[in-house]
Amino acid sequence: MTRFLGRSSVGARLGVEIRRLGFDALVIHGALEEPGVLVLDKDGTRVEPAEELWGLLIGRARGELAKRFPGYSSCVIGPAGERLSAMALIDCNGRQAGRTGLGAVMGSKRLKAVVARGYREPRPAMPEKTRELVRKWATGLPRHPGSKNLIEYGAPAIITLTNKVHGVFPGLNWRESTLDWCGDGEKAMERLGFWAPGKRVGRNPCPYCNRVCSQVIEADVPGHGRVRVDGPEYETVRAWL
């Protein structure tokens, strides 16, 4: 989308599996002649053909990948990425890297998906110090005052912070970075409380995170019956404004 640099983050397990293979990062150069899947596992790194996956919607492609690579984590694009849409996302096992249209970058490389499965845990250079830090953050972070609203209401709790404190709220498609008329934090939490604690049936945390902001809710949707989804999320709510 920027035609220069793009960045998007996603709370999914693919990065964990890549790290469990001993890699700190993955850099992909060039492009394939035919659609393919990049596979990373204990047998090495290779590209397998993916002609039968090309053109499939993300949900269907993800299902086919799960059959073909059981136990692997994945990131995959759909037809939008294949067609180089500037707003195409990358799906990571049901979580989406949605900023800057990076799905189009994978599409330009004819890379339908990346799948990975690790087989060993990283070994810290200072095990005792690592355990000390883990104990500190495992007990302290969920109890911190700044975690309370995130855990109870989810990521929309940061709207007041981005809008009123930092002035980086993407209002009106980034035409404004602060919306004076955006509701104050307490009122926003009251409204979001209808969706989060009131409708929550579970949580879907990012791997190893103990500040669990992801809310799984159920609601009756006309024409669709009882629907279960993640949310609301910060990105979803800010897109309304």
N, C-alpha and C positions, 0 to 999 in steps of 0.2 A: 504494500500500500504506500510506503514511503519512497519506494524506488531507490533506497539507499541502505539503511539499517532498520531492522525490525527486532522486536523482543516480545516474548510472551511467556508467562509462567503458568504452570498447572500442577496441582497437587495430585500426582498420580505415581504409580509404582515403577514405571519404566526406568526412571533415573536410578532408583534403588537397584534394579536388576543389572543395569549397566555398571554401576559401582561394584556390585557383587562379582562382576567379571574382571575387576581390576582396573577399569577405566575411570578416569576423572571426568572426561568429556568425550563427545563424539562429534567429529567434524566431517561433513560429507561434501566432497568436491565432484564436479562434473555432472553428467546426466547419462541415464541408461538409454539404449536404443529401443528397448521394449519394456513395457511395464514390469516392475519387479518388487520384491519384498527383501529388505535388508534383514538378515538373520544374524543374531549374535548369541552364542552359547558356548558351552565348554569345548565344542568341536572347532571353534574358531569363528571367523566372520565370512559370510558369503551372501550372494544374491540369488534368490530363487524366482522363477517366473511367476507372474501374477496377471496374465492376460484374462483369466476367468474372473478376477476380482475387479478389473478396470471397468468403471461404469456403475458399479454397485453403490447404493447409498451406504452411509457410514455404518448404520446398525447391522445391515446385512453383511457387509464386508467384515465387520468385527466378529460376527458370529462364525463366518467361514474361517477366519484366522484362528479362532478358538478351537475349531475342530482340527485344523491342520497343525496347529502348534499348541497343544494342550499344556497348560501351566506356564505359558509365556505371557509377559506383559507386552502391550503394543501401543503404537500410535499409528493412526490411519487417516486418510483423507477420503472425501466423497467426490461426487461429480463436480462440485464447485471448484475444488482444488485442481482437479484434472483439467478443467477448462480455464484455469489461471484467473479465476475471479479474485479481484483485489481484496475481497473481504472473506475469503475462504479460511476456515479454521482447521485445526488439527485435533482430532479426538484421541484421547488417551484413556482407554478403558472406561468411557463414560464421563470423563472430565475433559474440558475443552481448553486448548490454548487458542484464544480467540482474537488476540490483539494483532494488528498490522498485517493480516492476511497471509500468514506464513504457510497456510495450506497450499497457496499458489506456488510457493518455492518448491515444495515437495512435488507438486504437479509438473513443474517445469523440468524436474529431474526424472519424471516418469516413475517416481518412487511412491507406490501405493501405500506402503506401510513399513514400519520398523518394528521388529519383534525381538525380545531379549529374555533370556533366562539365566540368572547367575547361579553359582554353585558354591560360593565361599563368602564368608563375612569379612569385611575389612578389618585389619588388625591395627589398632591405634598405636602410634609411636610411644605414647605414655599411658599405659593401661590404667594405672592407679589414678592419675589425674583425670582421665576420661571418666572413670566411674564416679569420682567425686563431683565432677561437673554434671553428669547425668542425674545423680541424686539431688543435687541442688535445684536443677531446672525442672525435674519431674515433680518435685513437691512444691516449689515456689511459683512456677508459672501459672498453674491453674488457679492459685489463690490470689494472684496479683490483682489489684483493683481494675487494672486495664483489661483484664481477661473476662471480667464478669459479664459485661454486655455481649461480648463476642460469643461466649459459650452459650448464653441464654437466648440470644436473638439472631446470631449469625453475623456474617460479614457486613450487612447493611448498617451495623452499629458504627461503622467508621465514617458514615456520611457526614456527620457533624465535624469530624476531624479534618477530612479532606476539603470540605466546603468552607467552614467558618474559621478554622485554625490555620491550615496550610494554603488555602486558596488554589487547590489543584483539582477541583471538582469539574468533570467534563460536561458541564451543562450546555444544553442547546447545541449538541454536537461540537463541543469545544469552542463555541463562540463566546462563552462566558466561563470563567474558572471559579467564580463565586456567585451564588444565587441568593440575593438578600431575602427573597420571598420563600426560600426553602424552609420548611418547618424546623423548629428547634428540636434538640436531641431527645428531650423527654417525651414530647408528643409523638415523635417518630417511633420511639420505642414502644409507646402504647399501641400505636397502629400495627407495628410489626409483631407485637405480642399476640395479635389475633392469629397470625400465621405460624409463628414459631412455637411457643409453648402450647398454644391452643390446638394446633393441628399436628404437632410433631409426633411421629411414631417411631423415630429412630435417629441415628446419626451416621454420617459417612465421612470419617476423618481422613485427612491426608496421612500418608504412611508415617508412623511413629510420632505423630503430633498429639500432644496432650492438652492443647488449647482448642478443643473440638468445636469449631464454629459452623461446621456443615450441618444443616437441619434437613432431615428427611420428613416430608409432610404428606398427608393424604387429604384429598378433597374430592367432593362430588362435582364432576364437570359435565354439564349438559351435553348429551350425545356421546359421551365417552365413559360414563359410569364413574366408578371409584378409581382415582388416579393417584399414583405415588410418584413423587419427584423430589429432587434436591432443591432446596431454596426456602425463602427467597435469598438471592445472592446480591452482593454489592453491585455487580455489573448489571444485573437485571433491573434493579431498582433505579440506578442512575440513568439507565436508558429511557426511563419514562419521563425524565425531566429535561 
